[in-house]
Amino acid sequence: MFSEDIYINTNFKNKFDSSDISTDSSVPEKKNTYQKICHKFSKVLLTSLIVYFLLLTILFSGSLITLLKKYAQLLEEKTVMKELYYTELECTKWHPLSEDKVWSCCPKDWKPFGSHCYFPSIDSVASWNESEENCSSMGAHLLVIHSQEEQDFITRILDTGAGYFIGLQDPGHGQWRWVDGTPYNESATFWHEGEPNNPKEQCVTINYRKPVWGWNDIPCSDKQQSVCQAKKVYL
């Protein structure tokens, strides 16, 4: 009996030692494998994120470029539509320095003079702001006059019984300004005698007072006829 007990205990001890050694050696291997998997996954994830953000940047840049091109095209089309507001143009031959464009054109019913076209309203009356908006909708602005020749031309096509808003306005303190931004030249003005005479009258009409045509300051809210002016179209 004694010898059998020793044999059993010895085997149990050997089995215990063997399993204990086996367990200890597998832990570092598992840790190393797990770390390698995590490291590899992190690299793949980082690479994927970089590629994703690069693709987003490229797509955003492409969309932005496309949007800017469409916006520029829209502005160009809008400009052309304003220049060709009327489908019918009346054109005359001219002799430019460059030979690529040989026709100067105005919309039908507009009057040509120099490099511009002129359109006096006939039946409609409006305030100064409304008149300017109406001209702007046709790719034009209210009349601007810088010479005696232009003054004489325009008065030949106007009704002596009406007053017409022109593109001259005073934002305050007698600082007269043309609607197209060109300088106001006091030596090339055509005020009636005694005009302008009221600082509260900040808009200007051209009208006839026997025996001459001239300018008169009036309230901007008054209802008057008007004259629109636009650049000629060259074809």
C-alpha positions, 0 to 999 in steps of 0.5 A: 500500500505504501508504495502505491501511494507514492506512485500516485502522488508522483504522477499527480505532481508530474501532471500538475507541473506539466500543465502549469508550465504549458499554461505559462508559456502560452500567455506571452504568445497570445499577447503578442498575437493580440498586439500585432492584430491591434497594430495592423487594424490601427494602420488599416483604420488610419489609412482608410480615414486618410483615403476617405478624407482625401476623397472628400476633399477631391469631391468638395473641390470638384463640386466647388469648381463646378458651382463657380463655373455655373455661377460665372456662366449664369452671370454671363448669360444674364449680361447677354440677356440684358444687352439683348433685352429686345429680340429685335435690333436695328443696326447700322454699319460703322467703321471700327478700328477692329474689323471683327464687329461691323454693326452698331445696334440699338433695340427697336424703337430706341434712338441711337446717338454716339455710342448709346441708345435712348428710350423716352417713356411715353405714357407711363409716369413713376418716381425716380427710383421706380424709373431707374428700376425700370431702366435697369430691368432693360439693361439700361440706366436713367439718362446721363448727359455730358455735352451740349450735343447730347443735350440737344439730341435728346431734347429733339425727341422729347415732348415739350409738355412733359418732364423727364427724370434723368440719372442725376441725384443729390444724396445730400449737401448738394453733392450731385452724382450721376447714376452711372458713376461718371463725374459730375462736371459743373461746366457741362450742366444745363440747369434752368435759370435759378435751379437747383433751388431747393435742398429737399429736391434731390432728383432732376428732370429735364423739361421745357421752359420757353424758350429753352430746355433745361434741368430742374430739381424736384422731389424724388417721389414725384411722378414723371416720365423718364429717359433710359440710356444703354450702350449700343450692342456691336455685332 
